[in-house]
Structure formats: structure tokens, C-alpha cells
Amino acid sequence: MSAHSRLSYWLLAGLLLSVTPLFFVSVTGDLLRRIPPELYAFGHVGMFGVVSVLLMTTPALGARPFWQRAWLTLGCVLLLGGALELLQPLAGRSASLLDIWQNIVGAVAGIALLAPARRRAALLFTAAVLLTVTLQAPAIGLWDRAVARQQFPVLSDFDSRFDHRRWTTGTPDERVARIGQRSLRLDLEPGRYSGTLRRRSLGDWSDYSALELGLYLAGETAITMTLSVRDQAHFRRGGHYSDRFNQSVRLDPGWNTITVPIATIRTAPETRELALDDLAELVLFTGALQQPRTVYLDSVRLIR
């Protein structure tokens, strides 16, 4: 390795070392709370792709056959990635097997780039398949965030292809729709809680006067659901019931329009105001149902 190559090698290694502390910064912290979580998948893959290239070309392994270097590199990545995940709870973040998998996929991609010519095509194809499978969902999430920004202040009308993915449960349905072409069908089951939750692309509600939801209740008897809005601070403060917005809403058979003043949402916590520019969840749920019920969520929007 020439002096220039050694300098480049250690500069790149130093750059990677400098970004390692980001693994211990909470996504909900003030510094990074605006960064879409989907970007972290690309960060894991990219960082450990570079790590694998560094390990494969380090003088300590450079004289070994390719496959020995490849397996040693994968082992090092697994140990390093696992250690980082085990340490993250000490900094307020949670360990994740998905992160470790993303690290390995990045390492495979880096190793494939350095494969001998006779092996390179097969390894690059394998890496491409793993990257596609691993990064497809984060890529869709980023794309849908961009679509949601264009739609705002409409939070969901379920007409765009991936709109329903913003919600934890529910299936798109074209049979019942009052606004647009589709609604989100929610099949509520008997039990303590049943409903749906939206965790992304909520936007800033500060300049709006009301939240409006269109809901269609199938069947012949009314039910009561709870509408809840939580901000990021709610979870940092312990997630107490009195520290968020909660309102019971009665749904009669057929179409219902639920309108909630934004001022009511803002002042709902007992000892503070809800941060309307840093919302975390919008939840619609019911409890203690005696029998299964079906509700169609037709539109969710902010109005001035």
C-alpha cells in the first residue's frame, strides 16, 4: 500500500469513527427529530458498506485469500454492529435486529465490490437482491413522505398508492368513499383495544383551526371510539394519559363527520401545550366491543 493509499485509508477510517456517535443520538432528540427515520436504513447500509471495504483492504487482512477476508469481515461487522446495538439503550435508544441485518447487507455489498472477477457478477447480483429487499420499504416511506407534503393539509384521502401505509392497520377499499375513490377499512375486533394509528407525515398543525375526519360505520347500532393525538414530548415525559389529547366520539350508523378544534388539541395536556409542529401519533381506537364492527375512515384533513 503506497503512502497516498495509506493516507486515504486512515482519513476514511477517521471519518467513519467521527460519525459513530450518531448511533447513540436519539431520533426524538432536538438535534435529529426532523430526520426521517427511513434514512437510517440507508445510513446503516452505507456506513457498513464502507466499513467492509476498509476491513477487506486493511494490511492485516490484505495477504489472505478473498474468501478468508470476506468471512472475517462479516464476522467483524456482526460483532461491531451487535456491540453498537447493545450499547444504544444506555443512550436512550433501543437495540434492533433490523439494524444488524442492514449492517450485514451493507457489508455484503462492500465485499462484492472487491470480489475477484470470476466471482464478482454472482456476488454483485446477490448484493443487489439483498439491497432491494432491505431498502424497498424505507424507499417507499421516503417517497410517501414527499407525497404527503404535497397533499398537506389533507393528511389522508387514501387515493394515493401508499397512503394506507401511513396507518398501522386497515386496508384500502373502493366500495365506500365519500371523498375521492377509496377509504380505509378498519375491522374492529372485540377486546380491550382495536383501531389504527398513524405515526408519520403528520405535518405542522399550528396554522389550522380544526381537525376533520370522515367515518362510515357499518351496521345498525352506534359505537364510541377514542380519538387521541400525541406529540414527541408526550413519550419523553412518560406517556401518561393526561399528557395528550383524548376525546370520545360517538359514531352512528352511516356517515359521520368528526371536527375537533385545534385549540382543544393544543391545550389538552394538563400542565403544558401540545407541540403541534412535533406530533408523533394520531390514533383512532375503541375498547370493550361486544362484537366485531367495521368502520371506514374516508378522509383526514386540517381546515382553516
Secondary structure, DSSP 4 states (H G I P E B T S, - for coil): --HHHHHHHHHHHHHHHHHGGGGGS-TTSTTTTTS-THHHHHHHHHHHHHHHHHHHHSTTTTTS-HHHHHHHHHHHHHHHHHHHHHHGGGGT----HHHHHHHHHHHHHHHHHTS-HHHHHHHHHHHHHHHHHHHHHHHHHHHHHHHHHHHTTEEE-S-STTGGGGBSS-EEESSS-SSSS-EEEEEE-SBS-EEEEE-S-----TT-SEEEEEEEE-SSS-EEEEEEEEEHHHHHTT--GGGSEEEEEEE-BEEEEEEEEHHHHHT-SSSS---TTSEEEEEEEE--BSS-EEEEEEEEEEE-
